[in-house]
Amino acid sequence: MTTALTGGVLTGDAAVELARRLENERARAVMECDVAALGMLLADGLLYCHSTGLIEDKPAYLGKLAEGTATYHVYRSDVERAAMPAADTIIASGRLHIDATVSGTLHEIRGRFLTVWRHDGHGWRMEAIQGVPG
């Protein structure tokens, strides 16, 4: 998906809708284990802080998917709020529902998330994600 910036900062429902489209695209790539698509959605400098406190970079996160170390059965990030502090940046938060098997152990995660997306001229890339229990 590509979203063109038309010279303004989105607000309210428009920012939430953009964040939902980005999160839905990411969730689809995770569920389908589409490492190539996910690689295009994640910034090279990605900081992924899991709800467990584990912090991974892009190669580590994608490596788990590619190797089959992590298999996702349910991955849903429901965006509730979003803000665009600049035309090329969107920050979103919401509820997280993940069921995944990691290294043979099933994890059922219900929590909240905060993501930062940035448009780099070629498309939107997720720069950071923070998951927390709750």
C-alpha positions as CSV (number, residue, x, y, z in Angstrom):
1,M,0.0,0.0,0.0
2,T,1.2,3.5,-0.7
3,T,-0.3,6.6,0.7
4,A,0.5,9.9,-0.9
5,L,1.0,12.9,1.3
6,T,-0.9,15.8,-0.1
7,G,0.8,18.6,1.7
8,G,-0.9,18.5,5.0
9,V,-0.9,16.8,8.4
10,L,-3.9,14.5,8.9
11,T,-5.9,14.9,12.0
12,G,-8.6,13.0,13.9
13,D,-10.4,10.2,12.0
14,A,-8.1,10.6,8.9
15,A,-5.0,9.9,11.0
16,V,-6.6,7.0,12.7
17,E,-7.7,5.5,9.3
18,L,-4.2,5.8,7.9
19,A,-2.7,4.1,11.0
20,R,-5.3,1.3,10.8
21,R,-4.4,0.7,7.1
22,L,-0.7,0.5,8.0
23,E,-1.3,-1.8,11.0
24,N,-3.6,-4.0,9.0
25,E,-1.0,-4.4,6.2
26,R,1.6,-5.3,8.8
27,A,-0.7,-7.8,10.5
28,R,-1.4,-9.4,7.2
29,A,2.3,-9.8,6.4
30,V,3.0,-11.2,9.9
31,M,0.1,-13.7,9.6
32,E,1.2,-14.8,6.1
33,C,4.8,-14.9,7.2
34,D,5.5,-12.7,4.2
35,V,9.0,-11.6,5.2
36,A,9.6,-9.7,2.0
37,A,6.5,-7.6,2.5
38,L,7.2,-7.1,6.1
39,G,10.8,-6.1,5.3
40,M,9.4,-3.3,3.1
41,L,7.2,-2.1,6.0
42,L,9.9,-2.0,8.6
43,A,12.5,0.7,8.8
44,D,16.1,-0.5,8.7
45,G,16.7,1.1,12.1
46,L,13.6,-0.6,13.6
47,L,13.4,-0.8,17.4
48,Y,10.9,-3.6,18.4
49,C,10.2,-3.7,22.1
50,H,8.0,-6.7,22.9
51,S,5.6,-6.8,25.8
52,T,8.0,-9.1,27.5
53,G,10.7,-6.4,27.5
54,L,12.8,-8.2,24.8
55,I,14.1,-5.6,22.3
56,E,14.9,-6.7,18.7
57,D,16.1,-5.0,15.6
58,K,14.8,-5.6,12.1
59,P,17.2,-8.5,11.2
60,A,16.5,-10.3,14.5
61,Y,12.7,-9.9,14.2
62,L,12.6,-10.9,10.5
63,G,15.0,-13.8,11.2
64,K,12.6,-15.4,13.7
65,L,9.8,-15.3,11.1
66,A,11.9,-16.6,8.3
67,E,13.3,-19.5,10.4
68,G,9.9,-20.4,11.7
69,T,11.0,-19.8,15.3
70,A,7.9,-17.6,15.7
71,T,4.5,-18.6,14.1
72,Y,1.6,-16.3,14.5
73,H,-1.9,-17.8,14.8
74,V,-3.7,-14.5,15.6
75,Y,-2.2,-11.0,15.1
76,R,-4.5,-8.1,15.6
77,S,-3.5,-4.5,16.4
78,D,-6.6,-2.4,16.8
79,V,-5.7,1.3,16.4
80,E,-7.7,3.5,18.8
81,R,-5.8,6.8,18.5
82,A,-3.3,8.3,16.1
83,A,-1.5,11.6,15.8
84,M,0.6,13.1,13.0
85,P,3.1,15.6,14.5
86,A,4.5,16.1,11.0
87,A,3.4,15.2,7.5
88,D,5.8,12.3,7.3
89,T,5.2,10.8,10.8
90,I,2.3,9.0,12.4
91,I,2.2,7.8,16.0
92,A,-0.6,5.2,16.8
93,S,-1.8,3.4,19.9
94,G,-4.3,0.7,20.6
95,R,-5.0,-2.8,21.7
96,L,-3.0,-5.8,20.8
97,H,-4.2,-9.4,20.5
98,I,-1.6,-12.0,19.6
99,D,-1.5,-15.7,19.8
100,A,1.9,-17.0,18.7
101,T,4.1,-20.0,19.1
102,V,7.7,-19.0,19.8
103,S,10.4,-21.7,20.1
104,G,7.6,-24.3,20.7
105,T,5.8,-22.3,23.5
106,L,2.3,-20.8,22.9
107,H,2.1,-17.2,24.0
108,E,-1.3,-15.5,24.3
109,I,-0.7,-11.7,24.5
110,R,-3.3,-9.2,25.3
111,G,-2.0,-5.7,25.7
112,R,-1.5,-2.3,24.3
113,F,0.9,-0.9,21.7
114,L,2.5,2.3,20.5
115,T,3.9,2.5,17.0
116,V,5.8,5.2,15.1
117,W,5.6,5.2,11.3
118,R,7.5,7.5,9.0
119,H,7.1,8.2,5.3
120,D,10.5,8.1,3.7
121,G,9.6,9.2,0.2
122,H,9.1,5.6,-1.0
123,G,6.4,4.5,1.4
124,W,5.5,4.2,5.1
125,R,8.0,2.4,7.4
126,M,7.5,1.4,11.0
127,E,10.3,2.9,13.0
128,A,9.4,1.6,16.4
129,I,6.9,-0.4,18.3
130,Q,6.4,-0.8,22.1
131,G,4.1,-3.5,23.4
132,V,2.9,-3.5,27.0
133,P,0.7,-6.0,29.0
134,G,-2.8,-4.9,29.8
